[in-house]
């Protein structure tokens, strides 16, 4: 037996929607101002009249106003599609704006603020209409949402409010919260002033906040332009539809010693930071990004991106030079973060206090060298509302749905920050040297020798030598533990990367019905990969291994990466005609980890140059070994055809120094520590400096990284 029944919606859903859809009072005001924007208003006045017997919140705009038909078929119809058409969102007549509202529920924000509403509206050359809503009375007038819920609309003849103008006036009374604290007022002021992008002039849309009797609460708030003028760095950027990054880097140091301002422009492809591991693990193979640089396809549904980064140093020395340090610190506490705008109108809650949607703070803790946290930057990016169609705002108006387009936007923005931070590194060092007096610091062993010489000169060597020996022994123990754990971490990262790709390949083979033998081969490869990585994570005593075997083991870890990235590998250590073999002695797992990281860098940078320059020449890596019988020294050299090292010579091999997007700057540092622990050396130079001695093609014109071993 079947029967049909009516789906009923109780009227108190209106109250629930008002409370649940809007996070807090400030966002409720924002929703009403967005309606003014959609109505082609150029000026919006928000007034909190809190010191009167009947406190109220009013919003007055000079927009197009509403006709009688719009009132009954749009404003009084919850969930209406009045701002949409069959071809998408309707643009406004005067300013050609694409509407910010899209779900037809934003007007319920008035319930978040108070129980009673008065609305008066008038179009140019049209009649003035007025109605009031007592939400409690309206909701109690009918149990269900039906025709029993009636609102009376009055036609004012002649107009009472808009006598010689047009627009919409909203007054909300019987406020749920009429006891606004000084902090509440200041937060609302900051929020209202950031609705339209304060970093970019927008003469067609201005929002004012009036608080009669409470003006002192906001009188001392600083001007945005004045505060931004204290930024030491400014980075202006634009990514066009093709993924090309155009940017300007500005360094504006305080007047101190020899610090000099600088200005540089760049046009380049944008190298992307690696995908988040959690996102990577949940992606199917063909959806993963295998390219180094941003592509036009990855911008689909996101569109062009413009923005700025203002970066500050909050050290006491810098703040003292800037003056008024406490005011700047307080302003940064309220304003710092990364905001998002669409058509110059803000998307919340990005950039609000406590929001870190890019996880900059976590990144700074994990890789502290030259990275900025949210408390040191004031930044924004602006999107085109029309071209960012795949970025959908959440129903509660607090950010975008975290779909694939959002994750790509986040990845692109992080990559822009990486480019800025790489550019600023040299100037950051210059500030430290000028203000803190930090010059070139000698290596630890050299520093110990200098102390010994000074002690000997003053005849206190006997007293100071035991302390120096104790310090050196303790440091050596720390360095041994750190090196082992650091190399192990890099090996784990590579193992994860390769295992994910291996599992992907099996899934692909199963989906495409590849023959069982091919699948078995892939499974065998994964097993051998695990067998290769497993001993690298154990503590190992000194052993001896031929250089040829050492290189063979390392290349087995990267075996599938070379064809996957179309890299030509030439390994002379296993060439029967050209190989020069010798024995390597030491903790083999650490040496393998060091050489593996060097090859990982060569893979990245050779691919980087090929993609960046659109070269016909393949990405290529050459591995050579030699032995000097007289000096009893052997080397393993890894040579590539990438762009060469782009760091200053003194920064190469230092911890957290890197120009690799998403890199930590620890790989070469750990490799150097490993080589020093076995009395060897890590040498880095342009490939051209080794060409004559090692006789290799001019096509290898990138970097050469050399592991030098002593017998």
N, C-alpha and C positions, 0 to 999 in steps of 0.2 A: 504494500500500500504506500503510495507516494502522496505528499502534500506540499504545497509551497507556502512559505511564510515571509513576511516582510522583515527586512533588516532594519532595526531601529537604532538611532543614535540619540542618547540622552543629551539634553541641552547643557548639562554641566561640563560637557567636553570642551565648550568654549573657554571655560575658566582653566581647565587643565592645559589646553593648548597655549593660552597666554602665559601660564606659569612655567610650563616645561620647555616650550620652544625657545624662549628667551632666557639666556643665562643669568643676567643681572640687569639692574635699572639702567646702567650706562648703555648696554646694548639695545635696550628698549628705545631709548632716545635715538640711538643710531638708526634703528629700523624706520622710525618716523622721518628722520632727515633723509634717508635713502628715498622715501616716497617723494620728498620735495625735489630731489635730484631728478627722479624719473619724470616729474611734472615740469621739467625745463626751468626750474627756479635758478636764479643767479645769486640770490641772497636768502639766507635762512636765519631767523632769529629764534634762539632757544632761551626761554626765561624761566628761572626757578624763583618764584615769589614765595618765600618760606616764612617771612616775618610778619605775616598778616593773619587775621582771624581765620580766613579760609585759604590755606596754602594751595598753590597751584603750580603746574608745569604747563607752559604754552609753547607752541611751535607755530611760527608765522613765516610763510614764504611768499615770494612774488612769482610763483609758477603759473601755469596755464589755468589752474582751477579746474573744477569739475562741473559738467552739465548735469541736468536732472537724470538723463539716461545713464551717465557714467556712475552716478551715485547709487542708483538702484541695481544696476547690472554689474557693477565692478566693486565699489567700496563695500556695499552691503552684501556682497556674495563672497563668502569665504572659499578660498581655493580657486578663484576665478583665473581664467587664462587670458584676461583682457590685455596683458602685456605681450602676448604671443600671437603669432599668425601662422599660417600653413608653411611659411618659408623661414620661420624662426622668430626671434624677438623683434618687435616693432621699434623702429627708431623714432626719437622725438622730433618734432617739427622744427623748432627753433635752433637747437644746438646739435641736432643729429646724434643724440645720446642713445646708446643701447641700454635698456632698462636694467637696473641692478636687481630688482625684485623679480622672482620667477615662479614662486610657489603659491602666491596669492594668500599668504597667511601673516605677512609682516604687520598688518594693521592691528592684529591682536596684541601687539606690543603695548597698546594703551591700557590693557587690563593689568599688565605687569606693574604699571605706574600708579593707577588709582581706580576707584569704583565708578566715577562719573566722567562722562565725556561730552564735550560740546564741540561741534564741527561746523564751521561756516566757510563756504567756498563760492567763488564767482569767476566765470570766464570773462575774457575781454569781450565787451559788447553783449554779454549774456546776463541772465538773471542771477541774483544772489540766493543761495539756499542754505538752510540751517537745520540741524537736528541735534538732539541730545540723547544720550544713552545712559541709563542707570543699570549697570551690568547685573547687579543683584536682582533688581526688579525684572529685567528682561529674561534672565535665566530661570527665575522662579515662575514666570508667566506661562511656561509650558514645560512639561516633563521631557518632551522630545523635540528635536529640531524639526519643526514643521511650520505650516502656514499660520499657526497661532502666535508666532513670535513676530510682532509688528513694531516698526519704528516710524514715527511721524516726521515727515519732512515739511518744513515751512519755507514758503517762497517769500522773501523779504522785498516788498515793493513800497517805497523805493529801497535801495540797499541801505543797511544799517552800519555795516562794518567797512566794506570795500566800496566807498562812495565814489572814488575817482581812480580806483586801481583794480587789480585782480590778483587772485592767488587763493591760498587756503590757510585758515586759522584753526588750530586745535587747542582746546583747553582741557586739562585733566585736573580734577579736584577729588576731594576725599582720598588723598594720597595714602598708599600703603606705607610709605616711608616719608615722613615730613621732617624727621630729625636728622638732617644731613650734617655730618661732622665737617670740620675744616679739611680733613684729608679727603672725604667724599667729594667735596666741592672742587678741590684741586685735581683729583683724579678725573672728574667729569670735564673740567676745563681742558686738561691735557688730551682727553679722548676726543672732545668735540673739535679741538684745533687740529687733530690728526686725521679727521674724517676725510678731508681733501688733503692731498699730499703737500705737507708743509715745505718739502724740499724742492718742489717744482711749482712754479707759478701757474695758477689756474684761475684766471680773471673771471671766468664764467660761472664760478661756484664758490661762494664764500659763506662760512658759518660763524655766527657770533653767539657768545654765551653771556647772558645778563643775569646777575644775582643781586637784586636790590637789597641794600643794607648789609651785604656780605662781601662787598668789593675788596675789603682788606685781606680776605682769605686768599686772593689770587694776585694782589698788587705787587708782590715781590717776586713773582715767577719770571725767570729770565727770558729774554728774547732768543728764539731758536737760532737765528743767524749769528748772534753774538757768541753763543755757546759752540756752534759748529766751527766758528773761526779759531777755536782752540785745538782743533784736531791737528795732530802732527802729520797725518796722512789722509789723502783723499784719493779715491779710486772711482772714476766715472766709467761706466761700461755700457755697451750695447751689443746684443747678439742678434744678428739679422736672421731672416728665414732660412738662410743657407747654413747657419751654424757658425758663421765667422764672428769672432770676437774683436770688437774695436774698443780700445780703452785708453784712458789718460791717467797717468800716475803722477801725483803731486805730493812732494815732500815739503812740509812747511815747519821747520824746526824753530824752537825759541832762539833768540839771539844769544849765543853763548859760544865762546872760543871760536873754533873754525868750522862750525856747522853751517852748511850752505844749503839753501833750498834748491829743489830740482823739479823739472817738469819733463815728462816723456810721453810720447804717444806710441801705441802699438796696434798693429792689425795682424791677427794670427788665428789659426785654428785653435779651438779650445780642447785641450786634453782632459778627459774625464777621470774623476776619481774612480777607483774600483767600486763595483756594485756591493751593496751591503750583503754580508754573508747570509743573513736570514732571508733576504729577498732572493739571493742567488740559489739557495737550497730549495726554494719553493717554486722556481721557474722551470718550465720545460725548456729543452735544449734550444730550439729554434727561436725562443723569445729572449735569449740572453744576448747581451751586448758584447760582441767580440772585437769591436773596433776601439782604437785608442782615443780618437777624436770624435767630437760631437758631429752628428750627421743631420741633414734636413729631415729625414724620416723620424728621428727622435724628437723633433720639435712639433710634429703633427699634433694638433689639439692643445698645444701650449703656446705656440706662436713666438714672435720676437720678444725679447726681454731687455729692458733698460733698467738702470739703477745706479746707486752710489754706495760707497762704503766710506764712512768717516771713522778713522781709528785714533784712539787716544792712548797715552801712557799715563797711568795713575801712580807712578812712583813719586815719592815725596820731593825728590830733586826736580823733576819736570814740573809738577804742580806749583812748586815754589817759584820757578821761573815764569810760569804763566800768570801767577797772581790770582787772588780770589779762589783758592783751591777748594774750599769747602762748598762754595756755591756750585762749582763745576762737578764735584763729586755727587752732590745731592741731585743735580740735574741729570747726570748719567744714570743714577739709580732709577729714576723715573722714566728716562727716555731711551736707554740703551736697548739693543736688540735688533732683529731683522724683520722689518715690516713688509707686507705685501699689499700692493694696490692694483686695482683693475680699472683702467680708464681714469687713473688718478684718484679713485675712491677706495678707501681702505677695506681690506678683508681681515676680519678679526678671527682669532686672537693672536695672530702672528705679531711678534715684537712687543707684546704686553709684558709687564714685569713678571718674571718667573717663567716665561715661555722660552724654550730653546728648541724650536722645531728642527733646526739643523744639527742639534747635538754638538754645538761648538765647544761647550764646556767639557764634555766627555773627551772630545778629540784633543783638547788642549792638555788635559791630564795625561792622556796616553802618549801624546807626542808634543811635549811642552816647548820645543825649540821654535821660537818665533811665531807661535800660533796665538790667535786672539780668542778670548772668551766673550760671551755676550755682554759682560759688564764693561768692556772696553771699546765697543763699537756701536755706532748709530748708523743703521743701514736700511735701505729699502730697495725693492725691485718692483717694477711696474709692468703689468701685462695688458694686452689688448683683450677687452671683454669679448669681442667678436671672434678672435682667433684662439682663445683659450677655452674652447667649448668642452674639452675633455676634463677640465678642472671644475668639478661640481661642488658647490658649497653645501655643507651639512645642513640639515633641517634646523638645527639649533643655532645656526649662524656662527658657529665657532670653528672656522677653518674649512678646508676642503676634505672631501672623501679621500681616503688614502688608497686610491687606485694606482694603476701603473703610471699614469701621467703625472700624478702627484709625486710619486717616487722619483721619476725622471727629473721633475722640476727641482726637487731637493738635491739630487745628484749634480745637476747643472750648477746650482747656486753654490754648493760646496766646492765645485771645481773652480768657479770664479774666485772664491775666497783663497783657494790654493795659489792661483796665479798672482793675486795681490800680495799674499804673504811671501811668495818667492821673490817678487819684485822689491819688497821693502826690506829684505834681510840685511843688505849691505848698509842701508841707512840706519837700521836698528842698531847694528854693531857700532856705527860711527857715534851714535848718541851715547851708548854705554862707555865708549872710550873717552868722549869729551866730558861727560858728566861724572862718571864713576872713576875715571882715570885708569880704565882697564886697557892695557897695552897687550903686546904679544906675550902670552904666557908660555914659558919653556916647558918641554916635556918633563914628566916627574923625575926620571932618572937624572936628567940634566940639572933640575932644581936641587936634588939631593947633593950632587957633586958641587954645585955652587955653595951650598950651605957648608959642606965639608971644607972647602977652600977658605971660606970666611972664618970658620971655626979655627982652622989651622993658623990663619994669619993672626988671630987674637989669642992663640994658644989655649983654646978651650975644647980642643978636639976630643980629648979623653972623656970629658964630661958629657959632650953632646952625642958622641958616636953611638952609645947604646940606645938612646931614644930614637935616633934616626933609623937604626937597624930594626927596631921594634915597629916603627911606623911603616917601613918598607915591607917587612914580612906580612904585616896585617893587610896592607893594601894588595899585595900579591895574592893573598888568600881570597880577598873580596873580588879581585879581578878574575881569578880562576873560576869562582862560582858564577859570577855575572856572565862571563864569556860562554861558559857551558850552557847556562840557562837561556841566554840570548840566541845562540846558534840553534839550540833545540827548538825554541819558539819559531824561528824562521823555517826550520825543517817541517814542523807541524803544519804551518801555514801552507807550505808548498804541497805537503802530502794531502791536505784537505782539498786544495785546488785541483790536484790531479785525480783524486778519487772521485770527486763530483763529476768531472768530465768523463771518467771511465764509466761510472754508473749511467750517465747520460747516453753514452755510446751504446751500452747494452739495451737501454730502453728503446733507442732509435732502431737498433737492429731487430728487436722483437716486433716493433710496430711495422717495420717494412719487410718482415718475413725473410731476413737475411739467413743464409744457410747456417746450420748449427755449428759447423766448423769455425766460422768467423766469430760467432758468439763465444765459443769455447776459447778462442784465441784472446779475445778481450778479457775474459774472466781470468785466464792465465796471466795476462799482463797485470791485472789488478793485484793478483796474489804476489807476483814478483815485486811489484811496487811496494806492497806492504812489507815484504821481506827485506827490501832495500832500506826502507825508512826505519824499521824497528830498531836495528842496532845503533842508529844515529841518536836515539833518545836515551841511550844508556851511558853511564860514566865509563870511560875506557882508558886503560893504561897505555903507555907508549908502545907502539908497534911499528913495524917496517913494512912498506908496501911500494911496489914499483910505480913510478909516475904514470905509466901507461894504464895500469890497473886502477889507480886512483881516478884518473880521468874517465875511464870506462864506467866506473860505478856512478860517478856524478852524472854522466850523460844518460845513463839508464833512468835516472830520476826525471829527466826532462824529455825522454824519448819521444813521446807523442806530441810534445809542444812544437817541435820543429816543423813537422808537416802541417800541423793544425794552423800555425801562423805563417806558413810558406817561407820558412827561413832556410837558407842554404848553409849547411854545417860542413866545415872542413876540419877534420881531426888528424893532425899530423903525428900526434903521439902514438897512433896505432898504425901509421903508414910504414910498411916494411922497408921502404926505400928511404924515407925521410925522418923516421922516428929516432930520437936520441933519448934513450931511457936511463933512468937513475932511480935510486931508492929514496923514498920519502920516509922520514922517521919522526914520530910524534903521536899525539892523540888523533888517530885517523878519522874518527867520527867528526871531530871539530874541524879538521882540515877539509874533509869532504863538504861539511856545511859551509865553510868559507868559500870554497871554489864554486859550490852550487849557487850561492848568492851572487857571485860575480857573473856567472853565466845567465842567471835570471835577469840581472841588469842589462847584459848585452842583448838578450832577447827583446826586452822592452825598448831599448834605445834604437836598435836597428829597425824595429817595426815603426817606432815613432818617426824616424826620418823618412822612411818610405811613404808613410801615410801623409805626413806633413807636406812633403815636397811633390807628392804624386809621381814618384820616381818609377821608371821602367826597370831600373836595376833592382834585383831582389835584395831583401834584407839578408845579411850574411854575417857569419861568425867563424873565426879561425882560431884553432887552439894549437899552440906550438910548445914543444919542450926542448931545452938545450942543456948541455952540461959543460962546465969549464973545469977541465982536469987540473989546471994549475992552481986555480983559486978554490977548487973543490966546492963549487957552487952550481946548483941547478935551478932552472926556472921553468914554470908553466905560465905561458902568456895567453890571455884571452883578448882577441882583437876583433873589433866590430866595424861596421860601416854606418854607425849612427852619427849624431850631430857633434859628438865630442863632449867633454865635460864642460858644463856651463857655469859651474861654481868658481869663485876665486880660488886660486891655488892653495891659499892658506886654510880654506874651509873644507877642502876635500878630505874625507875620512874622519871629520869631526862628528861627534854625535849630534843628531837632529839637523844636520846640514844636508839639504837635498833640493833638487829642482824637479824631481820626479813627482808628478801629481798623485797624491794619495800615499806617497812614500813616507817612511818614518825617519830616514837618514841614519839608520843604524847598521845596515848591511856591511858597508865598507869599514865602518868603525869596528865591528866585531871581527871582520876578516883581518884587520890590522892587529887587533889584540891577539888573535890566534897565532899569527905569524911571529909576533914579538915573543910569545910564550915559548916558542921553539927556536929562538935566536935567529929567526928569519926576518924577511922584510916584505912589505906590501908596497909596490911601486906603481905609480899612475902617471901616464904621459900620453901625448897625442900619438896615434898609430904611426905617423910619419917618422918619428924619432927612432923607431925600431926597424923600419923597412930595410935599410941597407944591411944591418947586421943579421936579420932573420930572413931576408929575401922573400917577400910576399908581394902580391899584386897591389897596384895603386888603388884598386877598387875598395880595399880595406883602408878607409881614410877617416875613421872615427877615433875611438879611444882604445888604449891598450892598458890592461890591468895585469900586473905581473906578480906572481907569487915566487919569491926567491928563497930557496932552501940551502942550508949549509950542511955539509957532511958531518 
